[in-house]
Amino acid sequence: MTVRRRPLSTLVAAVTLTLLTASGVLPASPAAARTPAGAPWIGWTGTWAAAPSHAVPGLPGASIRNVVHTSAGGYAVRIRITNRFGTAPLRLGAVTVALQIPGAPKSPGAVPGSVRRVTHRGAAAITVPAGRDLVTDPVPLWVRAAANLLVTLHTPADSGPATYHRSAVQTNFIAPGGDHTADESGAAYTATTGSWYYLAGVDVLSPLTRGSVVAFGDSITDGSGSTNSADRRWPDRLAARLAALPPHRRLGVLNAGIAGNRLLLDGTGPSAPSRFDADALTHTGVRAVIVMEGVNDIKGRPEQTDPAAFAAAYRRLAARAHARGIRVIGGTIAPFGGHSGWTKAREAVRQSVNRFIRTGGLFDGVADFDAAVRDPQRPERILPAYDPGDHLHFNDAGYQAMADAVDLAGLRVPAKTA
């Protein structure tokens, strides 16, 4: 007789659900974890992501405590660790996940009793091959939406260049010496960093949220100009809108923005087509991708002036997403008049590219960010109430306006056929 072995993740999901229901952690009524049609469901959903931008010198001997903000809640977590730009195997002596003290986004302290050891294939010491990402074993931990997690990694020795996300717009912490991954106190974390190290994503085991949407872009998606450690980037504000919907309509939101990223050329991080699969399509439960890329090609060096090249790149992204059944929303390029990189010729390119996004028939939907944030009196410029002063990025109010421009219903309908 042949015995079928269930995958470890499936077994952990089933056991976790059983234990949490028995202990009263799950909703009291099973109906709370069912679809409107009454079919029971529980599965993995992406709750947070960061796109690796490049590599920097490693931090041998340190414990790095990354703060990440969830968009969806669940009853277990698993971590995507990245060594994508590493040149040697990344050796981690220990990894933990914990709940950050509520209301203290700039504190390295963990909620007492919430620290959980993270393993891979049952081992606490984890090795990630060079050029690869690795998804850990599931860890039972009750996580709410819009909560902060502490993901802490100890690098006992020098594993070479560290893959990181440069512009986190979030205070993270470093304990310079020793393994402090299990510390609830933040006393050992005497240094701070504005980057996320070795992290590419976090999934939750959720009975309520069935999938995720990826925000794919550059510094505007990355949140440049928003309040530090306040989670007011436009993808965060989009997550808040989605979290207010009935459970069966909710989606997690994954931020795949990289400040300085380009559509047609490598910039900060690989070009959009080069990183699209790794940073968008292969995350857990992706249903839709909102693409907002191109301003750095228009204003950067070498500048890109052919709207047809932009259209061709968008077509490549859409075709790859549609081949996986993933919906693609085109985000129009926001104005940047008044910025040092603006010229009338570049404005003409932006307008032409935006016409294609709106009317070219390529995308499954359009998020008209340009219309949401431009000054009606000077449409080549950002509305002054949304401009933090650099005439390119946005303040918190501007990012809220961008999030409000996304049609929530349009994130869930079927994608166009490939």
Phi, psi and chi 1 to 4 in degrees:
 res  aa     phi    psi   chi1   chi2   chi3   chi4
   1 MET       -  133.6 -179.8  178.8   68.2      -
   2 THR   -87.4  129.9  -59.6      -      -      -
   3 VAL  -104.0  121.9  177.8      -      -      -
   4 ARG   -83.1  130.3  -71.3 -170.5  175.8 -177.7
   5 ARG   -96.5  127.9  -62.8 -175.6  179.2  -86.6
   6 ARG   -80.5  141.0  -60.4  173.3   71.0 -172.1
   7 PRO   -57.1  148.7  -21.8   31.9      -      -
   8 LEU   -55.6  -41.4  176.4   61.7      -      -
   9 SER   -62.9  -37.1   59.4      -      -      -
  10 THR   -67.2  -42.8  -57.0      -      -      -
  11 LEU   -62.7  -45.7  -71.1  169.8      -      -
  12 VAL   -62.9  -40.3  170.7      -      -      -
  13 ALA   -59.8  -46.5      -      -      -      -
  14 ALA   -65.3  -44.5      -      -      -      -
  15 VAL   -65.9  -42.5  171.1      -      -      -
  16 THR   -60.6  -46.0  -60.1      -      -      -
  17 LEU   -59.6  -44.1  179.5   59.5      -      -
  18 THR   -63.1  -47.9  -60.2      -      -      -
  19 LEU   -65.4  -42.1  -68.6  176.0      -      -
  20 LEU   -71.5  -33.0  -69.1  170.8      -      -
  21 THR   -65.7  -45.2  -59.0      -      -      -
  22 ALA   -63.7  -32.9      -      -      -      -
  23 SER   -86.3   -4.7   63.8      -      -      -
  24 GLY    86.8    6.3      -      -      -      -
  25 VAL   -74.3  -38.1  173.6      -      -      -
  26 LEU   -69.4  160.6  -83.2  170.3      -      -
  27 PRO   -52.3  145.6  -26.2   34.5      -      -
  28 ALA   -61.8  -35.5      -      -      -      -
  29 SER  -100.9  129.5  169.4      -      -      -
  30 PRO   -58.1  -23.9  -22.3   32.8      -      -
  31 ALA   -62.4  -23.8      -      -      -      -
  32 ALA   -67.7  -19.1      -      -      -      -
  33 ALA  -111.5   26.7      -      -      -      -
  34 ARG  -119.3  160.6  -66.9  174.1 -179.9  -95.8
  35 THR   -74.5  167.8   67.7      -      -      -
  36 PRO   -57.3  -28.8  -26.9   34.7      -      -
  37 ALA   -79.6   -6.0      -      -      -      -
  38 GLY    94.1    2.5      -      -      -      -
  39 ALA   -80.9  127.1      -      -      -      -
  40 PRO   -65.8  146.9   23.8  -32.5      -      -
  41 TRP  -152.9  141.2 -177.6   89.4      -      -
  42 ILE  -155.8  137.8 -173.9  167.4      -      -
  43 GLY  -166.6  177.2      -      -      -      -
  44 TRP   -86.2  139.0  -69.8  100.4      -      -
  45 THR  -137.9  138.8  -67.6      -      -      -
  46 GLY   -68.3  133.0      -      -      -      -
  47 THR  -114.4  -21.8 -171.7      -      -      -
  48 TRP  -156.9  148.1  176.3   88.7      -      -
  49 ALA  -154.7  157.0      -      -      -      -
  50 ALA  -141.2  137.8      -      -      -      -
  51 ALA   -86.9  121.6      -      -      -      -
  52 PRO   -57.4  131.4  -23.2   33.8      -      -
  53 SER   -98.6  -43.0   54.7      -      -      -
  54 HIS  -172.7 -164.3   52.3  -67.3      -      -
  55 ALA  -120.6  150.8      -      -      -      -
  56 VAL  -134.2  169.1  -66.8      -      -      -
  57 PRO   -55.5  140.3  -28.4   36.9      -      -
  58 GLY   -71.0  176.4      -      -      -      -
  59 LEU  -124.1   68.6  -60.2  170.4      -      -
  60 PRO   -60.8  136.7   20.2  -31.2      -      -
  61 GLY    86.1   -6.6      -      -      -      -
  62 ALA   -93.6  161.4      -      -      -      -
  63 SER  -112.4  126.9  -66.3      -      -      -
  64 ILE  -111.8  120.6  -54.3  157.9      -      -
  65 ARG  -108.3  104.8 -178.3  154.9  -79.6 -176.4
  66 ASN   -91.0  136.6  -60.1  -80.2      -      -
  67 VAL  -102.8  122.2 -179.9      -      -      -
  68 VAL  -126.5  146.5  -53.3      -      -      -
  69 HIS  -109.3  121.3 -170.7   68.3      -      -
  70 THR   -77.5  150.7   64.2      -      -      -
  71 SER  -110.2  -17.2   59.7      -      -      -
  72 ALA  -138.4  148.0      -      -      -      -
  73 GLY   -99.3  165.1      -      -      -      -
  74 GLY  -173.6 -173.7      -      -      -      -
  75 TYR  -114.2    4.3  -56.2  104.3      -      -
  76 ALA  -159.0  158.7      -      -      -      -
  77 VAL  -131.6  157.9  -60.3      -      -      -
  78 ARG  -143.0  150.8   61.2 -172.5 -174.6 -171.8
  79 ILE  -113.6  137.2  -46.9  -62.3      -      -
  80 ARG   -98.2  109.7 -179.2  175.4  -65.7 -157.1
  81 ILE   -95.5  139.2  -57.5  171.5      -      -
  82 THR  -122.1  138.0 -177.2      -      -      -
  83 ASN  -129.7   36.7 -169.9   25.0      -      -
  84 ARG   -61.9  -36.0 -156.9  175.9  -60.1  172.8
  85 PHE  -106.1   12.8  -61.1  120.2      -      -
  86 GLY   -74.9  157.1      -      -      -      -
  87 THR  -111.2   -1.8   57.3      -      -      -
  88 ALA  -146.7  163.0      -      -      -      -
  89 PRO   -57.5  134.5  -25.2   35.6      -      -
  90 LEU   -86.1  118.3  167.8   62.8      -      -
  91 ARG  -107.9  118.7  -55.4 -170.1 -171.2  -79.0
  92 LEU  -111.2  125.6  -60.0  171.9      -      -
  93 GLY   -74.2  -30.9      -      -      -      -
  94 ALA  -162.9  150.2      -      -      -      -
  95 VAL  -137.7  137.6  179.5      -      -      -
  96 THR  -133.9  161.5   62.3      -      -      -
  97 VAL  -132.2  142.4   61.4      -      -      -
  98 ALA  -151.7  167.4      -      -      -      -
  99 LEU   -87.3  129.7  -57.4  175.7      -      -
 100 GLN   -72.5  148.1 -172.8 -175.0   44.9      -
 101 ILE   -54.4  122.5  -63.5  172.7      -      -
 102 PRO   -58.6  141.4  -24.1   34.8      -      -
 103 GLY    76.1    9.5      -      -      -      -
 104 ALA  -131.4   67.1      -      -      -      -
 105 PRO   -66.5  -13.9   25.8  -35.5      -      -
 106 LYS  -108.0   25.1  -64.0 -176.0  179.8 -178.6
 107 SER  -113.2  138.5  167.5      -      -      -
 108 PRO   -85.1    5.5   30.2  -33.5      -      -
 109 GLY   -78.4  141.8      -      -      -      -
 110 ALA  -102.1  150.3      -      -      -      -
 111 VAL   -61.1  126.9  171.9      -      -      -
 112 PRO   -54.0  132.8  -27.7   36.3      -      -
 113 GLY    84.3    0.5      -      -      -      -
 114 SER   -99.3   -7.7   71.2      -      -      -
 115 VAL   -70.7  128.9  177.9      -      -      -
 116 ARG  -125.1  135.4  -57.3  -74.2 -172.3  -87.9
 117 ARG   -74.5  134.1 -174.9   72.1   64.6 -174.3
 118 VAL  -103.6  135.3  177.4      -      -      -
 119 THR  -126.5  167.5   61.6      -      -      -
 120 HIS  -134.0  119.8  179.7 -112.0      -      -
 121 ARG    54.0   36.5  -63.7 -178.3  177.7  176.0
 122 GLY    84.4   -6.6      -      -      -      -
 123 ALA   -98.8  138.0      -      -      -      -
 124 ALA   -77.8  -32.8      -      -      -      -
 125 ALA   -84.1  125.1      -      -      -      -
 126 ILE  -119.5  135.2  -62.5  173.8      -      -
 127 THR  -120.1  127.9  -61.4      -      -      -
 128 VAL  -112.4  119.8 -173.7      -      -      -
 129 PRO   -60.1  152.9  -21.6   32.9      -      -
 130 ALA   -60.1  137.4      -      -      -      -
 131 GLY    79.5   10.9      -      -      -      -
 132 ARG  -126.5  161.3  -60.2  -76.9  -61.8  -81.5
 133 ASP  -109.3  160.0  -68.0   -4.8      -      -
 134 LEU  -141.7  133.6  174.9  152.2      -      -
 135 VAL  -101.7  128.1  178.0      -      -      -
 136 THR   -77.8  173.1   69.8      -      -      -
 137 ASP   -64.2  154.0  -60.5  -27.8      -      -
 138 PRO   -66.2  146.2  -21.1   33.9      -      -
 139 VAL  -125.5  118.7  179.8      -      -      -
 140 PRO   -62.9  118.6  -22.4   34.5      -      -
 141 LEU  -162.4  124.0  179.2   66.7      -      -
 142 TRP   -78.2  116.1 -175.6   17.9      -      -
 143 VAL  -121.8  130.3  178.1      -      -      -
 144 ARG   -89.5  156.6  -64.7 -177.6 -177.7  -84.1
 145 ALA   -65.2  149.1      -      -      -      -
 146 ALA    62.0   32.7      -      -      -      -
 147 ALA  -107.9  160.4      -      -      -      -
 148 ASN  -103.4  131.6  -79.2   -1.3      -      -
 149 LEU  -106.4  150.5  -61.6  178.4      -      -
 150 LEU  -107.6  114.1  -56.0  174.3      -      -
 151 VAL  -108.7  113.2 -178.4      -      -      -
 152 THR  -115.8  132.4  -49.3      -      -      -
 153 LEU  -127.5  137.4  -48.9   95.9      -      -
 154 HIS  -108.9  125.5  174.4   52.8      -      -
 155 THR  -106.8   94.7   52.7      -      -      -
 156 PRO   -67.7  -23.8   23.7  -32.5      -      -
 157 ALA  -142.0  177.8      -      -      -      -
 158 ASP   -80.6  112.8 -171.1   -3.6      -      -
 159 SER  -102.7   15.8  -67.0      -      -      -
 160 GLY    87.1 -162.9      -      -      -      -
 161 PRO   -56.8  140.1  -24.0   34.3      -      -
 162 ALA   -97.4  125.4      -      -      -      -
 163 THR   -74.0  130.3  -62.8      -      -      -
 164 TYR  -149.3  170.2   87.8  149.6      -      -
 165 HIS  -110.7  113.6 -179.9   92.4      -      -
 166 ARG   -64.2  -52.2  177.4  173.0   60.0   96.5
 167 SER  -104.2   88.2 -179.0      -      -      -
 168 ALA   -82.4  -21.2      -      -      -      -
 169 VAL    50.0   40.0 -162.9      -      -      -
 170 GLN  -155.6  135.4  170.2   64.7   54.6      -
 171 THR   -78.3  124.0  -58.9      -      -      -
 172 ASN  -119.8  172.6  -57.7  -70.2      -      -
 173 PHE  -133.6  149.7  -52.5   94.0      -      -
 174 ILE  -132.2  129.0  -60.8  170.9      -      -
 175 ALA   -98.9  109.6      -      -      -      -
 176 PRO   -61.3  -29.2  -22.9   34.1      -      -
 177 GLY  -136.1  129.5      -      -      -      -
 178 GLY    95.2  168.7      -      -      -      -
 179 ASP   -88.8  104.4  180.0   -0.4      -      -
 180 HIS  -117.0   25.9  -66.1  -80.2      -      -
 181 THR   -64.7  -31.2   55.5      -      -      -
 182 ALA   -91.0    0.4      -      -      -      -
 183 ASP   -68.2  131.3  -70.0   11.1      -      -
 184 GLU   -82.0  -37.5  -68.0  178.5  -11.4      -
 185 SER   -72.4  149.5  165.6      -      -      -
 186 GLY   -98.3   13.2      -      -      -      -
 187 ALA   -59.1  -35.0      -      -      -      -
 188 ALA   -76.0  -13.2      -      -      -      -
 189 TYR   -91.0   82.2  -68.4   86.8      -      -
 190 THR   -91.8   -7.2   56.1      -      -      -
 191 ALA  -121.8  156.1      -      -      -      -
 192 THR  -125.1  160.8   61.3      -      -      -
 193 THR  -145.7  149.3  175.0      -      -      -
 194 GLY   -95.3   18.1      -      -      -      -
 195 SER  -123.4  159.1  -56.7      -      -      -
 196 TRP  -101.0  131.4  -73.0  -55.9      -      -
 197 TYR  -106.5  131.6  -80.9   76.3      -      -
 198 TYR    65.7   14.1  -58.1  122.0      -      -
 199 LEU  -116.4  136.0  -69.6 -172.4      -      -
 200 ALA  -121.8  -16.9      -      -      -      -
 201 GLY  -179.7  163.5      -      -      -      -
 202 VAL  -137.1  132.8  177.9      -      -      -
 203 ASP  -110.4  153.9  -62.3  -22.4      -      -
 204 VAL  -123.9  149.3  -69.1      -      -      -
 205 LEU   -90.0  108.7 -174.6   64.6      -      -
 206 SER  -124.3  137.4  175.1      -      -      -
 207 PRO   -92.7    1.2   34.1  -34.0      -      -
 208 LEU  -120.3  -40.6  -59.7  177.0      -      -
 209 THR   -99.8  122.4  -54.6      -      -      -
 210 ARG  -112.9   66.9  -59.9 -161.2 -159.9 -178.8
 211 GLY   124.9  179.5      -      -      -      -
 212 SER  -144.2  161.0   55.8      -      -      -
 213 VAL  -121.3  137.9   54.2      -      -      -
 214 VAL  -102.1  129.6  176.1      -      -      -
 215 ALA   -96.3  112.7      -      -      -      -
 216 PHE  -115.6  116.8 -172.4   87.2      -      -
 217 GLY  -173.9 -150.3      -      -      -      -
 218 ASP  -114.5 -144.3   48.8   40.9      -      -
 219 SER   -64.8  -27.3   57.5      -      -      -
 220 ILE   -67.5  -40.9  -67.3  174.0      -      -
 221 THR   -71.1  -33.6  -60.7      -      -      -
 222 ASP   -67.1  -19.4 -141.9    2.0      -      -
 223 GLY    98.5   15.2      -      -      -      -
 224 SER   -57.2  129.8  -63.7      -      -      -
 225 GLY    99.3  -15.9      -      -      -      -
 226 SER   -81.9  167.2   64.9      -      -      -
 227 THR   -68.1  128.9  -58.8      -      -      -
 228 ASN   -62.6  138.6 -175.1  -82.8      -      -
 229 SER    60.3   23.8  -60.2      -      -      -
 230 ALA  -115.2   -6.7      -      -      -      -
 231 ASP    56.3   57.2  -55.4  -58.2      -      -
 232 ARG  -121.4   23.4  -66.4  175.3 -175.6  167.1
 233 ARG   -66.1  162.6  -48.1  163.8 -168.1   85.2
 234 TRP   -65.5  -35.4   76.1 -102.0      -      -
 235 PRO   -63.1  -32.3  -25.8   37.5      -      -
 236 ASP   -66.0  -41.6  -62.1  -43.0      -      -
 237 ARG   -69.1  -33.7  -60.8  -65.1   82.9 -152.5
 238 LEU   -64.0  -41.9  175.0   62.0      -      -
 239 ALA   -59.8  -39.4      -      -      -      -
 240 ALA   -64.5  -38.3      -      -      -      -
 241 ARG   -64.8  -43.5  -69.3 -174.9   63.5 -154.0
 242 LEU   -67.3  -35.8  -74.1  163.5      -      -
 243 ALA   -66.3  -21.4      -      -      -      -
 244 ALA   -82.7   -6.1      -      -      -      -
 245 LEU   -79.2  165.1  -63.9  176.6      -      -
 246 PRO   -57.1  149.9  -23.2   32.7      -      -
 247 PRO   -50.5  -41.1  -29.2   35.9      -      -
 248 HIS   -72.1   -7.1   67.4  -79.8      -      -
 249 ARG  -107.8   -0.4  -66.8 -179.2   57.4 -162.2
 250 ARG   -76.8  150.9  -65.2  174.9 -169.1  166.7
 251 LEU  -136.9  146.2  -65.5  169.3      -      -
 252 GLY   -73.8  159.9      -      -      -      -
 253 VAL  -124.9  127.7  177.6      -      -      -
 254 LEU  -115.6  125.9  -51.3  179.9      -      -
 255 ASN   -93.7  113.5 -168.9  -33.2      -      -
 256 ALA  -114.0   36.1      -      -      -      -
 257 GLY   -84.9  144.9      -      -      -      -
 258 ILE  -133.5  119.2  -63.4  179.0      -      -
 259 ALA   -59.3  126.9      -      -      -      -
 260 GLY    91.3    0.0      -      -      -      -
 261 ASN   -70.7  153.3 -159.8 -130.2      -      -
 262 ARG  -128.0  157.1  -60.1 -177.2   67.2  156.6
 263 LEU   -83.4  -42.2  178.2   68.5      -      -
 264 LEU  -102.8  -19.3  -57.4  178.3      -      -
 265 LEU  -137.0  159.7  -59.3  170.8      -      -
 266 ASP   -66.3  141.3  -69.7  -17.9      -      -
 267 GLY  -137.0 -116.4      -      -      -      -
 268 THR   -82.3  110.6  -58.1      -      -      -
 269 GLY    82.5  165.8      -      -      -      -
 270 PRO   -62.4  158.0  -17.4   29.7      -      -
 271 SER   -58.7  161.8   68.7      -      -      -
 272 ALA   -55.0  -48.2      -      -      -      -
 273 PRO   -63.2  -32.9  -24.6   35.8      -      -
 274 SER   -68.6  -29.8  -61.8      -      -      -
 275 ARG  -109.0    1.2   69.1 -175.1 -174.1   90.0
 276 PHE   -60.8  -44.7 -167.1   55.9      -      -
 277 ASP   -63.7  -50.5  -73.9   30.2      -      -
 278 ALA   -68.0  -37.7      -      -      -      -
 279 ASP   -94.0  -12.3  -71.0  -19.4      -      -
 280 ALA  -129.8  -58.3      -      -      -      -
 281 LEU   -75.3  -26.0  -56.4 -174.8      -      -
 282 THR   -96.4    2.3   59.2      -      -      -
 283 HIS   -71.6  165.7  -82.6  -74.6      -      -
 284 THR   -73.8  125.3  -57.5      -      -      -
 285 GLY    68.0   28.1      -      -      -      -
 286 VAL   -69.5  126.9  176.1      -      -      -
 287 ARG  -106.3  -29.6  -70.4  173.4  173.8 -101.1
 288 ALA  -150.5  152.6      -      -      -      -
 289 VAL  -127.8  129.6 -178.8      -      -      -
 290 ILE  -100.1  115.4  -56.2  171.0      -      -
 291 VAL  -101.6  119.6  175.5      -      -      -
 292 MET  -132.5   88.9 -174.1 -167.6 -175.2      -
 293 GLU  -137.6  144.2  -74.5  -95.9   15.6      -
 294 GLY   143.4  -24.3      -      -      -      -
 295 VAL   -64.9  -33.4   69.9      -      -      -
 296 ASN   -72.4  -23.3  -69.8  -40.0      -      -
 297 ASP   -74.0  -37.1  -63.7  -87.0      -      -
 298 ILE   -71.4  -43.0  -65.4  172.3      -      -
 299 LYS   -99.9   -8.8   71.2  176.4 -175.4   60.9
 300 GLY   -86.2 -178.6      -      -      -      -
 301 ARG  -119.8  129.7  -65.3 -176.8  179.4  179.3
 302 PRO   -70.7  138.5   28.1  -34.2      -      -
 303 GLU   -72.2  150.5   65.9 -178.0  -76.1      -
 304 GLN  -109.6  125.4  -56.7  -61.9  -62.4      -
 305 THR  -117.5   -3.4   60.3      -      -      -
 306 ASP  -100.4  107.0 -177.9    6.1      -      -
 307 PRO   -57.1  -28.8  -25.5   35.8      -      -
 308 ALA   -64.4  -31.1      -      -      -      -
 309 ALA   -68.6  -38.2      -      -      -      -
 310 PHE   -62.6  -46.4  -71.5   77.9      -      -
 311 ALA   -60.9  -40.7      -      -      -      -
 312 ALA   -64.6  -40.2      -      -      -      -
 313 ALA   -66.0  -42.0      -      -      -      -
 314 TYR   -61.2  -39.1  -68.3  139.8      -      -
 315 ARG   -62.2  -40.6  -73.5 -167.9 -176.2   95.5
 316 ARG   -62.8  -43.2  -69.8 -163.3  -62.9  -86.5
 317 LEU   -63.5  -46.3  -60.7 -176.4      -      -
 318 ALA   -63.9  -40.3      -      -      -      -
 319 ALA   -63.1  -40.0      -      -      -      -
 320 ARG   -69.3  -37.5  -78.1  151.0   61.0 -178.3
 321 ALA   -69.1  -45.4      -      -      -      -
 322 HIS   -63.1  -31.7  -71.5  158.8      -      -
 323 ALA   -62.8  -21.7      -      -      -      -
 324 ARG  -102.1    5.6  -65.9  171.7  179.0 -106.0
 325 GLY    75.8   22.2      -      -      -      -
 326 ILE  -100.7  131.5  -64.9  172.8      -      -
 327 ARG   -74.3  144.9 -168.8  166.3  170.7   80.0
 328 VAL  -123.8  122.5 -174.7      -      -      -
 329 ILE  -105.2  127.0  -51.3  -60.2      -      -
 330 GLY   -86.9  126.1      -      -      -      -
 331 GLY  -100.4  122.2      -      -      -      -
 332 THR   -66.9  152.9   53.4      -      -      -
 333 ILE   -81.2  127.1  -59.9  172.5      -      -
 334 ALA   -73.7  156.8      -      -      -      -
 335 PRO   -69.7  154.4   22.6  -31.2      -      -
 336 PHE  -142.1   27.6   60.8  102.7      -      -
 337 GLY   -58.8  139.0      -      -      -      -
 338 GLY    96.8  -20.7      -      -      -      -
 339 HIS   -75.0  152.8 -175.0  -89.1      -      -
 340 SER   -62.7  -22.4   60.7      -      -      -
 341 GLY   -88.0    0.2      -      -      -      -
 342 TRP   -84.6  137.1 -174.6   88.2      -      -
 343 THR  -140.6  165.1   65.4      -      -      -
 344 LYS   -62.6  -37.8  -72.0 -175.3  177.9  179.4
 345 ALA   -65.4  -41.0      -      -      -      -
 346 ARG   -69.3  -33.7  -68.9  172.0  177.1  174.6
 347 GLU   -63.2  -37.8  175.4   65.7   12.1      -
 348 ALA   -64.2  -38.1      -      -      -      -
 349 VAL   -64.3  -45.6  175.0      -      -      -
 350 ARG   -58.5  -45.5 -174.8 -177.4   76.1   88.8
 351 GLN   -63.1  -39.5  -66.0  -72.0   -5.4      -
 352 SER   -66.6  -43.7 -178.7      -      -      -
 353 VAL   -62.8  -41.3  171.7      -      -      -
 354 ASN   -65.7  -34.6  -81.0   -9.9      -      -
 355 ARG   -61.6  -41.2  -81.6 -165.6  -62.7  -86.7
 356 PHE   -63.8  -43.3  173.4   79.8      -      -
 357 ILE   -61.2  -42.1  -67.7  171.0      -      -
 358 ARG   -74.8  -38.3  -68.2 -174.8 -178.0  107.2
 359 THR  -122.9   -0.4   65.5      -      -      -
 360 GLY   -74.4  -12.3      -      -      -      -
 361 GLY    76.1    7.2      -      -      -      -
 362 LEU   -78.7  -44.3  172.3   65.9      -      -
 363 PHE   -85.9  157.2  -63.7  105.8      -      -
 364 ASP   -76.7  -16.9  -60.6  -78.7      -      -
 365 GLY  -171.2  169.0      -      -      -      -
 366 VAL  -128.6  132.3  173.3      -      -      -
 367 ALA  -103.3  105.1      -      -      -      -
 368 ASP   -85.9   76.1 -159.5  -18.4      -      -
 369 PHE   -63.0  -36.8  -62.6  132.0      -      -
 370 ASP   -56.2  -50.8  171.3   40.9      -      -
 371 ALA   -64.2  -30.5      -      -      -      -
 372 ALA   -74.9  -26.4      -      -      -      -
 373 VAL  -119.6   -7.2  -59.5      -      -      -
 374 ARG   -77.3  156.6   68.1 -168.5  177.7 -152.4
 375 ASP   -81.5  118.1 -175.4  -16.9      -      -
 376 PRO   -57.7  -28.6  -21.5   32.5      -      -
 377 GLN   -80.7  -28.7  -56.0  -56.2  -43.6      -
 378 ARG  -138.0   81.1  -63.5 -176.5  -63.4  176.5
 379 PRO   -65.4   -9.6   19.7  -31.1      -      -
 380 GLU   -81.8   -3.7   77.6  -79.0    2.2      -
 381 ARG  -119.4  158.3  -72.8  177.5  174.3 -103.6
 382 ILE   -72.9  144.3  -62.9  167.5      -      -
 383 LEU   -55.4  128.6 -166.3   70.7      -      -
 384 PRO   -52.6  -33.0  -28.4   36.0      -      -
 385 ALA   -67.0  -15.7      -      -      -      -
 386 TYR  -106.1   -4.4  -62.4  157.4      -      -
 387 ASP   -95.3  118.2 -170.9  -13.4      -      -
 388 PRO   -75.5   -4.3   29.3  -34.7      -      -
 389 GLY   125.1  -15.1      -      -      -      -
 390 ASP   -97.9   -2.8   67.2    0.7      -      -
 391 HIS    63.3   22.0  -47.3  -57.0      -      -
 392 LEU  -135.0  -47.9  174.6   65.2      -      -
 393 HIS   -95.7 -169.8  -59.3  104.2      -      -
 394 PHE  -133.9  153.8  -62.9   89.7      -      -
 395 ASN   -86.1 -175.7   57.2   24.1      -      -
 396 ASP   -59.2  -39.7  -64.3  -10.1      -      -
 397 ALA   -65.5  -38.8      -      -      -      -
 398 GLY   -65.1  -40.6      -      -      -      -
 399 TYR   -68.0  -32.0  -75.2  126.5      -      -
 400 GLN   -64.6  -41.5 -178.7   67.9   62.5      -
 401 ALA   -62.2  -37.5      -      -      -      -
 402 MET   -64.5  -46.6  -70.7 -177.6   63.7      -
 403 ALA   -60.1  -37.8      -      -      -      -
 404 ASP   -68.5  -17.2  -69.6  -16.9      -      -
 405 ALA   -81.4   -7.3      -      -      -      -
 406 VAL   -88.2  127.2  177.4      -      -      -
 407 ASP   -77.3  109.2  174.0   17.7      -      -
 408 LEU   -64.4  -39.7  -58.2 -172.8      -      -
 409 ALA   -62.9  -31.6      -      -      -      -
 410 GLY   -72.5   -7.3      -      -      -      -
 411 LEU   -83.2  -13.6  -60.7  176.2      -      -
 412 ARG  -111.5  -16.3  -62.0 -172.8   60.3   89.6
 413 VAL   -73.4  161.6  -62.0      -      -      -
 414 PRO   -61.1  148.3  -24.0   33.7      -      -
 415 ALA   -76.5  163.8      -      -      -      -
 416 LYS   -65.6  155.1  -66.4 -179.0  179.3 -179.9
 417 THR   -72.3  150.7   56.6      -      -      -
 418 ALA   -66.2      -      -      -      -      -
